[in-house]
């Protein structure tokens, strides 16, 4: 029996995303489903998009031409928005993904979310917070670069315990997620913790240099950890938890 996988539509704003990040973007999305629609937008007559040509062929991405009708305004975001809404009403799409650092896409992301559809976001560290928090999950492409010269850079973004503890937002998020999903003894299944976080924030462990939430949990050392050898599931409990006798 063939397992059903979610269908994901990927829209790439090539003016605002490096071609070096596309492999990481598609690899990350493939964890959640099949990226069956892949469209890249830009004015392909521009010299600065030449590096995208080989990537379009390699990853079977459909190029969408968008001329600049005004010197002061890029029309790409308008066309991407129109195409996304069209797909919403004409195709069976389980999730959308936008690769862009442009906050102009915030309204369409919110519109899709209102329809109950998950939206993945990918952009550079400069991406405005409005777009980041609007997405179901947002990954900074700085952590997805795959060129050889980027290896040192990728290693450098992995945060150690001291740095993680300084991130009060992260600490509060993890402790709150465990508290909300824990049983009467303070233990929470890691999968439930992850689901709670995914449903309430745009958090991604990749932005901290880790592939999995469990790796951050182990590094930050704020929680007791128990692993069930039978079910192969991990449970965690806040070290501040006190048993009531």
C-alpha positions in Angstrom: 0.0 0.0 0.0 1.4 3.4 -1.0 1.4 5.9 1.8 -0.3 9.2 1.0 2.0 12.2 1.2 1.1 15.8 1.5 1.4 17.8 -1.8 3.4 21.0 -1.4 3.5 24.0 -3.8 6.8 25.9 -3.7 7.0 29.5 -4.9 10.5 31.0 -5.2 11.1 34.8 -5.4 14.5 34.6 -7.1 15.2 38.3 -6.5 15.2 37.6 -2.8 16.7 34.1 -2.4 20.1 32.8 -3.3 20.3 29.9 -5.8 22.7 28.2 -3.3 19.9 27.6 -0.9 17.5 25.7 -3.2 18.8 22.2 -2.5 18.4 22.7 1.3 14.9 24.2 0.8 13.7 21.2 -1.3 15.4 18.7 1.1 13.7 20.3 4.1 10.3 20.3 2.4 10.7 16.7 1.4 10.5 15.8 5.1 6.9 16.9 5.1 5.6 15.7 1.7 6.0 15.8 -2.1 7.0 19.2 -3.6 5.0 18.5 -6.8 4.6 22.2 -7.8 7.9 24.2 -8.1 7.8 27.6 -9.6 10.5 30.3 -9.7 9.7 33.9 -10.4 11.9 36.7 -11.8 12.9 38.8 -14.7 15.1 36.2 -16.5 16.6 38.8 -18.7 18.5 40.2 -15.7 22.1 39.2 -15.3 21.8 38.7 -11.6 19.5 35.7 -12.1 21.9 33.8 -14.4 23.1 31.6 -11.6 19.6 30.2 -11.2 19.5 28.7 -14.7 21.3 25.4 -13.9 19.3 25.1 -10.6 16.0 25.3 -12.5 17.0 22.3 -14.7 18.6 20.3 -11.9 15.5 20.5 -9.6 12.8 20.6 -12.2 11.6 24.1 -11.3 9.4 25.9 -13.7 10.6 29.5 -14.5 7.9 32.1 -14.6 8.9 35.3 -16.4 7.9 38.6 -14.8 9.0 41.8 -16.4 9.6 44.9 -14.3 6.8 47.2 -15.2 8.1 50.0 -13.0 11.7 50.9 -12.0 10.6 51.3 -8.4 8.4 48.3 -7.9 9.1 44.6 -8.5 5.9 42.9 -9.9 7.1 39.4 -8.9 5.3 39.5 -5.5 2.0 40.4 -7.2 2.2 37.5 -9.7 3.3 35.0 -7.0 0.3 36.0 -4.8 -2.2 35.7 -7.7 -0.8 32.3 -8.7 -0.9 31.1 -5.1 -4.5 32.1 -4.6 -5.4 30.5 -8.0 -3.9 27.2 -6.8 -5.7 27.4 -3.6 -9.0 27.3 -5.4 -8.1 25.0 -8.4 -5.7 22.4 -7.1 -5.5 19.9 -4.2 -2.6 21.4 -2.3 -1.9 20.4 1.3 0.8 23.0 2.1 2.4 26.0 0.5 6.0 27.2 0.7 7.4 30.6 -0.1 11.1 31.2 -0.6 11.5 35.0 -0.1 12.8 37.6 2.2 10.1 40.1 1.2 7.5 41.1 3.8 5.0 41.9 1.0 4.1 38.2 1.1 2.8 38.4 4.6 -0.9 39.0 3.6 -1.0 36.0 1.3 0.6 33.8 3.9 -2.0 34.9 6.4 -4.8 34.3 3.9 -3.6 30.7 3.3 -3.3 30.1 7.0 -6.9 31.3 7.4 -7.9 28.4 5.1 -6.3 26.0 7.5 -3.3 25.3 5.1 0.2 25.1 6.5 2.7 27.6 5.1 6.4 27.0 5.2 8.7 30.1 4.8 12.3 30.4 3.7 14.3 33.6 3.7 17.5 35.3 4.7 18.2 36.6 8.2 17.1 40.1 7.0 13.5 38.8 6.6 11.0 41.1 8.4 9.5 39.6 11.6 6.0 40.0 10.2 6.6 37.4 7.5 8.5 35.1 9.9 5.8 34.9 12.5 3.0 34.6 9.9 4.4 31.3 8.6 3.7 27.9 10.2 7.4 27.3 10.1 10.2 29.6 9.0 13.7 28.6 8.2 16.6 31.0 7.5 18.3 30.1 4.3 21.6 31.1 5.8 21.5 27.7 7.4 20.8 25.8 4.2 23.7 26.9 1.9 25.3 23.9 0.4 28.5 25.2 -1.4 31.8 23.9 -0.2 32.9 27.4 0.8 29.9 27.6 3.1 30.8 24.6 5.3 32.6 26.7 7.9 29.7 29.1 7.9 27.2 26.3 8.5 29.2 24.9 11.4 29.5 28.4 12.9 25.7 28.9 13.3 25.3 25.9 15.6 24.6 27.3 19.0 26.0 25.7 22.1 24.3 25.5 25.5 25.5 28.9 26.7 24.1 30.7 23.6 20.8 28.7 23.8 20.3 29.7 27.4 20.7 33.3 26.5 17.8 33.1 24.1 14.9 33.8 26.5 12.3 33.4 23.8 13.6 29.9 23.1 13.8 28.9 26.8 10.3 30.2 27.5 9.0 28.4 24.4 10.5 25.0 25.4 9.4 25.2 29.0 5.9 26.4 28.2 5.5 23.6 25.6 6.6 20.9 28.1 4.2 22.4 30.7 1.3 22.4 28.3 1.8 18.8 27.1 3.0 17.1 30.3 1.2 14.5 32.4 0.5 14.6 36.1 4.1 13.7 36.8 5.5 16.4 34.7 6.6 14.2 31.8 5.8 15.2 28.2 6.2 13.1 25.1 8.7 14.9 22.8 6.5 14.4 19.8 3.6 16.2 21.6 6.0 19.0 22.6 7.1 19.3 19.0 3.5 19.4 17.7 2.6 22.1 20.3 5.5 24.2 19.2 4.7 23.8 15.5 1.1 24.7 16.0 1.8 27.9 18.0 5.0 29.3 16.5 7.2 29.5 13.3 10.1 27.8 15.2 12.5 25.6 13.4 15.6 23.9 15.0 17.5 24.6 11.8 17.7 28.2 12.8 19.8 27.2 15.7 22.0 24.9 13.7 20.3 21.6 14.7 18.3 19.2 12.5 16.0 18.0 15.3 14.3 19.4 18.3 15.7 16.5 20.4 19.2 17.7 19.7 18.4 21.2 21.1 16.8 19.6 24.2 19.9 17.5 24.9 22.2 20.5 24.4 20.3 23.0 26.5 20.2 20.7 29.5 17.0 22.2 31.0 15.1 18.9 31.0 15.3 15.4 32.4 15.2 12.9 29.6 13.7 9.4 29.5 13.8 7.1 26.5 11.5 4.1 26.0 13.4 1.3 24.4 10.2 -0.4 23.4 8.2 2.5 21.8 11.5 4.3 20.8 9.9 7.5 22.1 11.6 10.2 24.2 9.9 12.0 27.1 11.2 15.1 28.9 10.5 16.9 32.1 11.5 20.3 33.3 14.3 20.0 35.8 12.5 22.6 37.9 9.6 20.1 38.4 9.0 19.1 42.0 7.1 15.9 42.8 4.3 16.3 45.3 4.2 13.7 47.9 
